[in-house]
Amino acid sequence: MAAISSAGLEALHEAAASPEARPSAAQLLPGAQAHEGIPRLERLLLATALKAPRELAPAAADLVRAGGKRVRPLLVLLSARAAAPGRRARGRVKLAMVAELVHSATLLHDDVIDDGLTRRGLPAPRIAYGNGVSVLAGDWLLAASLELALRSRVPLAVESLVRTLRRLVEGEARQIALRGSTSFTSDDALQIAHLKTGSLFAFCGEAGALAAGAPEAVRSALHDFGLRAGSAFQIADDLLDFEADAATLGKAVLADVAEGKPSLPLAIALKRLPPLREEMAQLLRGLPATPSVPAASEDELRRRTREFAVRLNRTGALGAARRIAEKERDAALTALDRVPQSPTRDLLGYVAQSLLSRSR
């Protein structure tokens, strides 16, 4: 796809959410941002993006400048501190950067796969620079993350990152295979949450422990904490797709339904009310209820999508999905019990709690 005109970009800016509305690491964990060096990390991330080849640097830098929650690097930094209280964890900043660069790379790739229009409340880089540049910029960030993991000199960090990248790709492949399907299950949706989001959060916990030189039991505990916290985070994000409006969320309401992505609340609703499967199939095809009627207009499809959401809500699927997210969160908190008690461990617990209480 070619880059769109400046007028088109301006229209997207107006349609997207305000960047100030996006929750940051500071909002998720008051006071921890400055203490853990997130402002310095922001500068390092931008400097890394700008080192990309000149054809790719603007796309990579725009995504970094757009901000984000920075939950992943914060988890690396906090995990390193919690894994060995009082000990300096060399390499933890580089591994925190690795976590965010990998996440940024997946966003660049996801927007191409999903034909995304906005990202973090701004036009997606693929809109401004084209699909090819967005894909290659993501590839470059992945290469940069591998180099940083190597330069961190943290034993087993590269091996952990490679395992994580494999799981991320597996999760994306699984999601693509189910796209447009109306027969996916809750197990399918939860597996994708574990692979696509939980795996990188798990890396964050494990990477911090590796940087701290923590024993295997603590590394395993922080890995499990990240996996479950990340899964809870993904389910909460799926719920936002049905509960938030476009101005709050920074993307179209029910975008995942329109794109045919499997999600846990949707899987639960389709099982509880099977007639929704055909209704969803019609929405995905963009067709009316009877073939003799002309194809529905955009406004009509939007209206029917919202009506679909209302019927989905009445199944109680959102509450059921939230209870599963709460179980994932509780499992994350249980995993923390195997980490030495400290104020930082308590902060990690607060992160897990806050991931379910956010409204955007």
Secondary structure, 3 states (H helix, E strand, C coil): CCCCCHHHHHHHHHHCCCHHHCCCHHHHCCCHHHHCCHHHHHHHHHHHHHCCCCCCHHHHHHHHHCCCCCHHHHHHHHHHHHHCCCCCCCCHHHHHHHHHHHHHHHHHHHHHHHCCCEECCEECHHHHHCHHHHHHHHHHHHHHHHHHHHHCCCCCHHHHHHHHHHHHHHHHHHHHHHCCCCCCCHHHHHHHHHHHHHHHHHHHHHHHHHHHCCCHHHHHHHHHHHHHHHHHHHHHHHHHHHHCCHHHHCCCCCHHHHCCCCCHHHHHHHHHCCHHHHHHHHHHHCCCCCCCCCCCCHHHHHHHHHHHHHHHHHCCHHHHHHHHHHHHHHHHHHHHCCCCCCHHHHHHHHHHHHHHHCCC
